[in-house]
């Protein structure tokens, strides 16, 4: 891998371009000698930066962090609205895969308070929202800014992985219908039928050159809203938005990402000790958000 990374550093390129922290991740994840594409760093860095700026704007709009604990249920309007009962708070902690994977290390690092993304699904009743269910955590971190950064990293990494899986499908099958290739590459959901009289194919040998890989990746990076976006849900909450406070937003945003399920989301903060106890009580850790 290090040999591949070294090859994209060409004589005369600005030092900033050579040292961009995400270039190595792009090369290692996408593969296909993408670093050998013409003007690789010159073209890919603005696309990366554009996507990161978009993600920053989206994630900055996330409400919270709201303080969450079982003790607050029944007295705090935020907690009492987000959770149907106090026990569901413990289940959210104990059944979240992200908690199992990252909380113990954070606790060993001396972090007593944890911040995370909280996702919920609507619980409908007679055409209205009766409450929330399937509470799950993602992007655990020691601070609000770190949790937002972790979510940004996850979104960027997922786009790279989705692109790579799409490319590998063509490489594995050696050819795909042009419609299938372009639909996935562009995420153009409006384009659903083949208009040509004869099926037209895309062949791996011609399509998966470094230059074409770079062109395709930039097309994905330049349309990040098709892979990650927050939209208004219209679901009212008590209070008004406020940074670094337990006050909830006027409405919870709906997260659209690689997960086929749709999640209402906000940021929360909670006791590491409480979450560790919940993790020990639960034996079935299965909840996750597929960013």
Rosetta blueprint (number, residue, H / E / L):
1 X L
2 X H
3 X H
4 X H
5 X H
6 X H
7 X H
8 X L
9 X L
10 X L
11 X L
12 X L
13 X L
14 X L
15 X H
16 X H
17 X H
18 X H
19 X L
20 X L
21 X L
22 X L
23 X H
24 X H
25 X H
26 X H
27 X H
28 X H
29 X H
30 X H
31 X L
32 X L
33 X L
34 X H
35 X H
36 X H
37 X L
38 X L
39 X L
40 X H
41 X H
42 X H
43 X H
44 X H
45 X H
46 X H
47 X H
48 X H
49 X H
50 X H
51 X H
52 X H
53 X H
54 X H
55 X H
56 X H
57 X H
58 X H
59 X H
60 X H
61 X L
62 X L
63 X L
64 X L
65 X L
66 X E
67 X E
68 X L
69 X L
70 X H
71 X H
72 X H
73 X L
74 X L
75 X L
76 X L
77 X H
78 X H
79 X H
80 X H
81 X H
82 X H
83 X L
84 X L
85 X L
86 X H
87 X H
88 X H
89 X H
90 X H
91 X H
92 X H
93 X H
94 X H
95 X H
96 X E
97 X H
98 X H
99 X H
100 X H
101 X H
102 X H
103 X H
104 X H
105 X H
106 X H
107 X H
108 X H
109 X L
110 X L
111 X L
112 X L
113 X E
114 X E
115 X E
116 X E
117 X E
118 X E
119 X E
120 X E
121 X E
122 X E
123 X E
124 X E
125 X E
126 X L
127 X L
128 X E
129 X E
130 X E
131 X E
132 X E
133 X E
134 X E
135 X E
136 X E
137 X E
138 X E
139 X E
140 X E
141 X E
142 X L
143 X L
144 X H
145 X H
146 X H
147 X H
148 X H
149 X H
150 X H
151 X H
152 X H
153 X H
154 X H
155 X H
156 X H
157 X H
158 X H
159 X H
160 X H
161 X H
162 X H
163 X H
164 X H
165 X H
166 X H
167 X H
168 X H
169 X H
170 X H
171 X H
172 X H
173 X H
174 X L
175 X E
176 X E
177 X E
178 X H
179 X H
180 X H
181 X H
182 X H
183 X H
184 X H
185 X H
186 X H
187 X L
188 X L
189 X L
190 X L
191 X L
192 X L
193 X L
194 X L
195 X L
196 X L
197 X L
198 X L
199 X L
200 X L
201 X E
202 X E
203 X E
204 X H
205 X H
206 X H
207 X H
208 X L
209 X L
210 X H
211 X H
212 X H
213 X H
214 X H
215 X H
216 X H
217 X H
218 X H
219 X H
220 X H
221 X H
222 X L
223 X L
224 X H
225 X H
226 X H
227 X L
228 X L
229 X E
230 X E
231 X E
232 X E
233 X E
234 X E
235 X E
236 X E
237 X L
238 X L
239 X L
240 X L
241 X L
242 X L
243 X L
244 X L
245 X L
246 X L
247 X L
248 X L
249 X L
250 X L
251 X E
252 X E
253 X E
254 X E
255 X E
256 X E
257 X L
258 X L
259 X L
260 X L
261 X L
262 X L
263 X E
264 X E
265 X E
266 X E
267 X E
268 X E
269 X E
270 X E
271 X E
272 X H
273 X H
274 X H
275 X H
276 X H
277 X H
278 X H
279 X H
280 X H
281 X H
282 X L
283 X L
284 X L
285 X L
286 X L
287 X E
288 X L
289 X L
290 X L
291 X L
